[in-house]
Amino acid sequence: MSAIYKVTKAEFIKSGTRPSHFPPPLQPEIAFGGASNVGKSSLINSLVGRNKLVKTSKTPGHTQTINFFNINDELVFVDLPGYGFAKVPLEVKAAWGPMMERYLGGRPTLRAIVCVMDLRRGVRDDDMMLIESAPLFGIQPILVFTKADKFGKNAGQQRLREIARELGCPPGELVLYSSTNGQGGEQLWDRIRQVTGV
């Protein structure tokens, strides 16, 4: 099953902040989470081969709702609000945790969460909280490190091995990704297809 999944349809479904806003849970869902400005939206766009499916912004905290996208009428990608240093109002930050818990704990079709991190910065405390919370909700975490193009090939692999040692896991469990050149796309699609069966 080692081939990039062919995306022929990718479209926005709807946004929401609470379960009553969410679309019915009919297809397997893959959520994407990470710190503000880590390149999450760019990763989703590159993964589905669309430049503007998910709106990108250089302003941290741009995504403040949970956004659902239909992929080929058989998968749903879910873009979660970024966490961390975003300059968003305190009441928005305060609502983030409960909103996320309601989503992560209440979607029977949610199969995995892609935890998106910057290869240069490694795993931060907020990232670790997301990674460790996934199994509590019965969700498979998929660890992806973006900005791979900022490193030479050997340097990128060396950095990944360092992070794997810190996490106590094999380097092969981590995905090295570049939204600029598509590096890691096949590996990430393999992981998504394994957990969704598409």
N, C-alpha and C positions, 0 to 999 in steps of 0.2 A: 504494500500500500504506500509505496514511497513515490508519490507524484504530487505536484501542486494541484490542489482542488480547483477545477475550472469554474470561475464565477461568471455566470451569464446574466444574473439579475442581482442587483444590490440597491435597496431603496429604504428610505427612512419610513418608519411606521408611526411612532409617536414618542413624546417625552412625558415624564411623570415624576412626581415626588412621593407618591403614596400608592399602595396597591390598587386603589379604585381607579387610578389613572393608567395602570399598566395594561398592555394588550393581554388577551387570554393566553395562558401558557400552553400552546399547542405544539410547538416545535422545540427541539433541543436548543438550549441557550448556552452561549459562551460569553461570560462577562469579562471586561477589560478594566483593570484597576491600576492605580499608580499615583505617584506624587504629581502635583501640579507642574505642568510644563515639561514632563518627562518624555513627551513624544508619543503619547498614547493614541491620539487622533490620527497622527501621521502613520503610525503602525497599522491601524485598522484600514485606512485608505490604501496603503501600499499592499496590504494582504489581499484586498478584494479587487485591486487594480483600478481604483477610482480615485481621482484627484480630490474631489470635493464632496464625497459622500458624508464624511464627518467634518464639521467646521473646525478649522485649526486656528489658533490664536497665539501670539507671542505673550499675551497677558495671562499670567497665572490665575487659575480660578475661573477661566472662561466657561467651562462646563459646570453648571450648578444643578442640573437635573439628570435623571437617568434616561438615557436615550436608546431606543430600540430600532434595530435595522434588520430587514428581511434579506436573507441571503439565499437565493435560488429556491425560495418557497420551501426549504427543508431545514434551514438553520436560522437562528436569530443571534446577532451580535448585539451586545449590550455595553454601551459606553458609560462608565460610572464617573461621577464627579471626582476630580483630583483632590488629593489631601496635601497637607503640609503648609508651605509658606505663602499660600495664596492670599492676596490682599482683598479678602471678601469680608462683608459685614459679619460681626460676631454672631448675630442671630442665624446667619446662614451656616457658619461653622458649627454652631451648637446643634443645628438640625441635621447635620451630615451623618452623625453616628446612628441615630434612630432610623433615619431614612435608609441607610445602608443595611442595617440589621433587618428591617422589614423586608427589604428586597432579597437579601441573601438567604434569609430563613424562611421565606414564603413562596419560593418559586420551585415547584416540583420538577420542572423541566430544566433547571439550571444544572449543567454537567460539570463545568470547570470555570475557574477564574484565572485569566492570564494576568499575572502580576508583572507589570511593566516597570523596569528599573533602568537607570542610566549606568552603563558599564563603567564610566569614569568615576562615579560616586559609590557604586556598590550597593549593599543592602543597608538601608537606614532603619531607625527604630520603627517608624510608621509602616515601612515595607514589611518588617518582621511581624508586626501585629496583624497585617492583612494575610500574610502567608500562614501564620499560626492559627488564624481564625477560620480559614477555609475548611479544614477537616471537621471543625466543630459544627459547621453547617452541612456536612456531608458532601463537600465540594472538593474536586481535585484542583490543587494549585499548579499552574504551569508558569515556571519562572523564566522570564524573557529579559534580556539585557540589550537595550538599544544603543544607538550611536557607535556601532561596531566599526563604521567607516572612519571614525576618528583615530583608529589604531591601525597599524600594519597588521598583516595576518598573524604573524607569530606573537606580536605584542598583545593582540586581542585574545588569543588563546591562552597566553600566560596569565592575563588579567582574569579570565574566566576560571582558570585553575585555582588562582588565589581565592576567589570568591567561593568556589566549591569547597575548598578546604575550610574556610570560615563557617560555611553552612553544614559541613560534615556530610556532603553528598557527592556522588560521582559527577565529574564535569559534564558527562553525557546527558544528565538530567536537565541541564541549563541550556537555554537557547540563546545563541549570539545573533543579534538581529540588526539590520540596517534598513531603514525606510528609504534611504537614498538609492541603494543599489540592489535591494531585495534579498541580501544575504540572510539566510536563516528562514526564508519563507517556506521552503519545502519541509524543513524540520518542524516548524510550527504547525503547518497544515497536517502533518502526520499525527502530531499530538492531539490536535482538535478532532481529527477523524477517528482516532482511537477511542476518544471518550464519548463521541456523539454517534458513531456508527454510520455516518453519511458516506 
